[in-house]
Amino acid sequence: MKNMNQLMRQAKKMQEEIMKAQEALGEQTVEGTAGGGSVKVVMDGHKQVRQVQIAKEVVDPDDVEMLQDLILAALQDAAGKVEELAEQKLGKYTRGMNLPGMF
């Protein structure tokens, strides 16, 4: 029973560390870009978009599809960077585990 109590304490400590790491992750931001930087998206570590910047020269009313593609590409770039950041911050806790909902 003593080993079970120790195991429970270790699990609780790990859970607290994961929660702190997830909170810190949400405070960090990444920048995704497309079109040579003409579209920029700033996203936090919880994949919330915080800012979108679009250069005037890529706004063409006759080619809205291109602008949509650039925005999508910048969002995907930012999301990929968040995944990398999450792996750096949380990977040591989740490596080898198949935990749904964890980055």
Helices and strands as residue ranges (DSSP letters): H 2-27, E 29-34, E 39-44, E 49-54, G 56-58, H 64-94
